[in-house]
Amino acid sequence: MSEELKEKLFDKKENGWKSVNDEKRQAIFDFSKGYMDFLNQAKTEREFVKKARKLADQNGFKDIIEFDTLKPGDKVYFVNRNKSMYLAVIGTESIEKGLHIIGSHVDSPRLDLKPNPLYEDTEMAYFKTHYYGGIKKYQWTTIPLSIHGTIVKTNGEKIDICIGEDENDPIFTITDLLPHLAQDQMEKKLKNGIDGEDLNLLIGSIPYEEKGKDQVKLNILNILHQKYGITEADLTSTEIEVVPAFRARSMGFDESMVAAYGQDDKVCAYTSLAAMMELENVKNTAICILSDKEEIGSMGNTGMESHMFDFFVSEILNKLGVNKPNLLDKVFCFSKMLSSDVDAGFDPIYASVSDKINAGFLGKGISLNKYTGARGKSGASDANAEYVAWVRKVLEENDIHYQVAELGKVDVGGGGTIAYIIANKGADVIDCGVPVLSMHAPYEVTSKYDIYSAYKTYKAFWNA
């Protein structure tokens, strides 16, 4: 009797793989392969947006600038300075009834080159870097690194570079002390073992000539000049990022997981983008946000704190021919959003930082975070009970496995997403993403089951 009652009343978090047949397993694996292929070509926000735009063009989306008027069924996008992007499918319902928004971010923790990066020391050439986002600095030493980015010359010429991804390319690295000489370093706290100013990228060691000062630096500049036509001054107007040269790979004997750089938050960005490409006749206008700068607070004109998203929605209102004073505010107040950002997956090796009852687990489906923040929910957007119930209904009606979680134990840490920014405009928002192991590390781990669950979740949300 008690077992029957447990079956009826308990909220069970079951491993999703247990209910997967051969056909669905193949669909999960095929989808994950597409995801890994995309990741291998889109390690930076510029690369992701470039590929997203190409995919959108192939699936009937057009730049909103090309439209004078809009009607239900139209598919539009707007690219903001090549680093963030907004896409929409116009719905049949009056837009005054609100939007269905899914928002993720396409920037990830990395190393950026300093404005004046190149120097030589003891006949070795380096690039100086400034780390971007929350990283453990020691994780970025002694691993293969690649250089991605854009150089803009004063004549307006843009040069895109990507060095270290092809098997025939050279790679780069940041050196560390050998254990034999690291007694003092080993006594430091882990967070201080490597200083930010020591994250210098080793890039060369051959002098241009045998004699003279800075001959290795000169040789590097000569190579760059011959290949890209740039001088040292041109390095001051660049956006060059140093990222791991690791490729996204299937992980485990059972190939059930994905190991890759930048899955926070490209795993949610890709799954939402893939879902949007398949939308046709939606009721509420569907919007997909691919934002920048989340890892450093969403500031700047490509981050969610800017008014560029408001501009995009205003353009939709203008071209639908319905805009009027205060309509933008009204639309946001009646909108629903999934803030599609990753969750901290429960790691049994580091179980002490998690509340096991309120943790997100790999392989158990999409993870809902009613709130994030730190300590007493500081900085959090806390979803109301009515909206949580609405989202649960959508998931259950579509037979999608989900779990409701928190980001670690109370007072242990915390985190934030773009949820609060759209919530501040009046929309109902909940964080909804994929659990990740080793978040913010150069190589992060996710479950293919959860990746596929995210894709199904986002599609169901837009079709609700």
N, C-alpha and C positions, 0 to 999 in steps of 0.2 A: 504493500500500500504506500509506504513512504517513498519507494522508488518511483512510483507512478506520479506522486505529488511533486517530487523533485523534477521529473521530466516536464511537468506542467508549469512549475513556478520558477525554477532556477534559470538564471541567465548564463548560458554556457558559451564559453569561448572555444570553439572547436577548430582544429586544424583544417583549413580549407582543402588541403590536398586529399583528405580522406573521402571527400564527396566528388572528386574529379574523375570522370571516365576518360577513356583513351582519346576520344574526339576533342573533349575540352582541354585535356593536357596538351594536345598538339596545337590547339588554338592559342593557348597560353605561351607555349614555347615559340611559336611563329611570331606572335606579337612582340615578345621580348627580344627576338632577334632583330626586328625592325627598330626597336628602341636602342639596342646596343649599336647598331650600324649608324643611327642618327647621332648618338653621343660621340662616337669616334670622329665625327666630322663637325661637331658643334661644342667645343670645350669652353668657348667664351660667349659672352652675351651677344656680341656682334655676329659671330658665326651662327649662333642659334637663330637669331632673328633673320639672318640671310636665308637660311634653309627653310625657316617657317614661311617666309614670304614666297619662296619658290614653290613650296608645297601648296600654299593657299592659291597661288596662280593656277596651278595644275588642277585644282578642285573647284574652279568657278568663282573664286573670290576676286574682287577688284579693289583697287585703291579708291577710297571714298571720294577723293578729289575728282575722279572720273565721272561721278554721278551729279546730275542737277537735281533729280528727285529720287526718292526711294519708295519702294512698295514691299509688301510682305513677300518673303522668299528671297529678296536680294541679299547677297553675301558681300560684305565690305571689310576693309581693314585700313589701318593707318599705322605707318611706321614712324616712330619718333627718334630721329637722329641716329638711326641704324642700331639702336641699343635697347629699345623697348617697342612693343607692338600691341595693338588692340584689334580684335576681330569681332565681327557681329554677323548674325543671321537675323534678318528682320522678321518678327513674328506677326501672327494674324490678329492678336489682341491689341487693343489700344495701348500704346506705350505708356499711357498714364497709369496703367495697372502695374507698372514696374518691370524691371529687367531681371533676368536670371543670369547672374555673373559668376564666372569661375576665374579666380586670379591666382597666378603663381609668379615666381620670379626666375630669371634666367642667369643671374650673376651667381658666382660661387666663390668661396674663399680661395685666395691665390696670392701671388707676389706680383706687384706692379713695379716697373722700372721707375727709379727716381727721375726728376726732370733732367739732371745732369748725371747720367749713370756710369759713363765709361771712365775707368782709371787703370793705371798699371802700378804694380807693387812687386819688387824683386823679380822683374821680368816675367810676370804673369798678369794677364789682363782680366778684368772683372767688370760686371755690371752691378751697380748698387741697386738694391730693391727696397720697397716699402710694402710690408704685408697688408693685405686687404681682407677685412672680415676677421672673425674669431678663429684663430688657428693655434695649434700647439706647435711652437716654432721648431722644436727638435724633430718633428716628423718630416720636415722639409729638407733635411740634410741627407746626403749620400743616397739620393734616389735620382733616377733619370728624369730630367726636366726638358720641356720644350718651350719654344718662344712663339707666341702668337700675337698679332696686333696690326695696327694701322699707323703708318707714317704719313703725315701731311706736310708737304713742302709749301713754302711761301707763295709759290705760283699756283697753288690750288691742287697740284697733283697729289693723288692718294696712292699709297703703295701698301697693299696687304701682304703680310708675311706670315709664314707658318714653317718653322724649322724644328725638326726633331720628331715628327710623327711618321714620316716615311722611313722604311728600313734602311734606305741609303743615305739618310740625313745624319749629320752629327747630332749628338744630344749634349746637354749641359748638366752641371750638378753644383751643389753647395757642399763644401768639404766639412769634415768634423775631426775632432781630435782622436788619435789612437788611444785605446784604453791604457797603454803603458805610460802615457804622459797626461792622463786626464784625472789625476787624483783630486786636484782642486775643483775641477768642473763637476766631478761626481759628488762632491760635498754640497753643491748648491741645490736649492729647491728645483724640482722638475721644470717649473715654468721659467726659471732663470738660467737653465743649463745652456741655452743658446740665446744670445742677445739679438734683438731686432736689427741692430746695426751690423751684425755679423752674417746676415743672410745675403751674402754677396755671391753672385753667380760666376763661376769660373768659365771663361769663354775663349782663352787662347794662351799660347806660350812661345810662338815663333817670332823673333824680331824681324823687322823689315830689313835692317842692315845690322852688321856686327857691332857697330859703334854708334854712340849717341844716346840721348835720353828718350824714354818712352817709345822705344822702337817696336815693342810688342803692341802697344796701343795703336801706333801708326799702321802696323800691318793689319790689325783688325779693321781700322777705319778704311784702309785701302781696299780690303775685301768687300766691305759694305758699300763703298763708293762704286767699285766695279760692278757689283751685282745689282744695286738699287739706285745708284746715282745720288747718294746722300752724303752729307758732311756731318761733323759732330754737332753742329748747331741744329740740324734737322731732328736730332734726337730729343730736342726740347719740345717739339710739337708732335708727340706720338702718344698712342695708347697701346703700350706693349705689355703683355701679361705673360708671366712665367707660370706654367701649369705642369702637372705630372705628365710624362710621356707614356704612361700606362694606357693600354687599350682596354675598353670595356670587354669583359669576358664572362662566360658562364662559369659558375663557381660550384664546387662540390662534386662528388662522384655521381650524384643524381642530377647534376646540372640544374638544381632547383633555384639557384640564386644568381644575382648579377653583382659582379664586383666592378666598380668604375669610379673615376673621378667625377665630381660635380653632380652627383645624384640629388643633392640638396641644392637647388630644387628642380633640376631638370627632369627628374622622374615624374613630377606632377605637371610640369610644363608640357612635356611630350605627350603624356596620356590625355591631358585636356585638349591639346592641339589635335591629336589624332581623333578624338571624339568629335570635335567641332567639324572636322573635314567630312564627317558622315551625316551631318544634320541636314534635314530638308524642310519639312513643314512643322515649324515650332509654333507654339501658342504665344508664349512670352518671348520677346526679343532676347536672343542669347548672345552673351558677350564673353569673350576669352581675353584675359589680360596676361601678357607676358612682360613683366616689369623688370626694371633694373634697380640696382643700388639697395636691395633689401638687406644685404649682409652688413651694410654700414648705416642703416637707419632710414632707408627709402628717401633720402634727401636728393636734391638736385633736379634738373629738368627732365631727367629720364627715370626718376624714382616716382613712387606712388604719391609722395607728398606734393608733387607739382600739380598744376592745373591742366596738364596735357590730356588726362583721361576725361576731365570735365569738357574739354574742348571737343574730344571725339564724340561724346554723347550729345553735346550741343549741336554738332554738325548733323548727327542723325535726326535730331528734332527739327532742325532747319530744313533738311531735305525731305522729311516726311510732310512738311508744310503745316506742322502743328505747334511750333514753338510760340511761347508767350511768356510774359513775366512770371518768374518763380516756378515754371514748369520743370526745369532741371531739378530743383530741390524736391518737388513733388515726386518725380520719377524715382529718385534715389530713396525717398522715404517709403516707397511701396516695393522696393526691390529686395531680392533674395540673393545671397552670395555664399559660395563655398570658397573659403580662403585655402587654396590647394597648396599647402606647404607640408613638408615632411614631419614625421613624429619620431621621437627617440625610441627605437626598438629595444625591448627588454633583452639584456645581455646577461646570461647566468654567471659569467665570469666576474661581472661587476654589479651583481644583484643588490648590493648594499645601498646604491643610490636611487633605487626604484621602489615604489610601492607596488608590489606584485599584483595586487587586486586592481590597481588602476593604471596598469602599464599596457602599452601596445606591443603585440608579439608578432614576429615574422611568421607569415603563412596563415594568419587568421583574418585577413581581409583589410579593408580600408580602415583607417584609424580616425575617429572623431575626437577633437579636443574642444570641449565646451569653452575652455578658456586657457590661455597660456600665462604670460607674465612671470613675475618672480615674487617670492616671499608672500605677502598678502594680496596676490593677484596684481601687483603693481604693473601698470602698462598693458593690462589685458583687455581684450574685448570679450565679454562674458555673454554667450548666447542665451537668450531667454528659453524657458521650458517649452513654450508653444512652438518655437522654431525647431528646437531639437526634435520634438515629436514629429513635426512635419517631415524633417529629413529622414528620420527613422522609418516613417511610413513609405517614403519613396524607395528606400533601400530594401525594405522587407517585401514590398509589392513586386520588386524586380529580382528577388531571390539573391541579393548581394550580401556576402558576409561582411560584417562590420564589427568594430570594437570601439568603446568609448574610453578614453585614456587621459592621463595627465603627463606632463613632461618632467618626470622624476618626482622624488619626495619633496614635501613642503620644506622650504628653507635650504634645500641642497643647492638649488640653482634656479634655472628658469630660462625662458626665451620668448621671442616675439616674432610676429609675422606682419603681413600687410592688413590683417583682419580689422584692426582698430581704425584704419584710415577710411575704409568704406563704411564701417559701422558709424563713424563720426558724421557721415553724410546722411545717416538715418536708416540705412539698410539693415536687414537681418543677416547676420554673418556667423558662420561657424568654421573653425579650421578643420580641414578634411584632407588627409594625405596618407602617404606611404610610410610605414615604420622603417627606420634606417639604423644599421649598426655602424659604429665608427664615424658618426656624423662629423663633418668638417675636416676629416682626415683626407690625405691625398688619394685614398682608395676606400670607398664606402661600399656597404653591402646591403642589398635589398632582396626580397623574395619575389620571384616571377609571378607567384599567385597574387600577391598584393599589387604588383604593377598592373596586372590584368584587371583586378578588382577596381583599381582607380579608374581605368579607362571605362569600365562598365558603369561605375558610379557617376562619372561626369556626364556620360551620355544619357543616363536615366534622369539626372537632375534637369538637364536642358529640355528633355522631352516630357517633364512632369506637367 
